[in-house]
Amino acid sequence: MRNKRKAFNAVMDFLTASTVFDKPNNIEMEIYETPDRDLDNILISSFEELFGAGTRNLWAQHYEGGDEKYNWQWVLPFDDVNRCLDWFEKQKKFPNYFMKPTLQMSFDFKWKKTGTEDLLPYQEAEYISHEYNSRSHLMLFLSNTNTVILDFNFPFESANDDFIALKESILRQLPIELIDKYFRLWIPCKNNKTYKQRKM
């Protein structure tokens, strides 16, 4: 899905339908300096007109000398997402460069029972060895190629009917694949502090 607004809306529809999620406090916008400095200045200036001055950061440097690479970063409230998407849509041209302007955000959430507003059980920290694993996580990068990074933790002991129904619901909402061979069952070790993985 190349359209940034459609990609964002698809993620929000999925989160609303299948999860109870926390809206991120902030989103980040990055515009990279490229060999086309005139176009860089047009993009940076137009974004600054809407959101104020960004911060210039060194993001890459060759170990054995060579050019340093910089970008400009803005940390914005989540409510500014649509204004950022408006900015993308108004730009006539982006640099022919391997790093394109990117809007990124991340979400933490817990799963709901399919077709209900009730949370699935066993998502509390007391059932998990590490609190981080009691929630699932999604990172969204809106750019020339939109990217979703998933860290889904499902509170099931096997691929039962409830799990399959949830998986099918996810596939109806998100334009992604959930490939079976990458699923792992996490089994508590005897110390109840760590896990071992088993293919499903």
Buried (B, 14 or more C-beta within 10 A) or exposed (E): BEBBBEBBEBBBEBBEBBBBBEBBEEBBBBBBBBEBEEBBEBBBEEBBEEBEEBEEEEBEEEEEEEEEBBBBBBEBEEEBBEEBBEBBEEEEEBBEBEBBBBBBBBBBBBBBBBEEEEBBEEBEEEEBBEEEBBBBBBBBBBBBEBEBEEEBBBBBEEBEEBBEEBBEBBEEBBEBEEEEEEBEBBEEEEEEEEBEEEEE
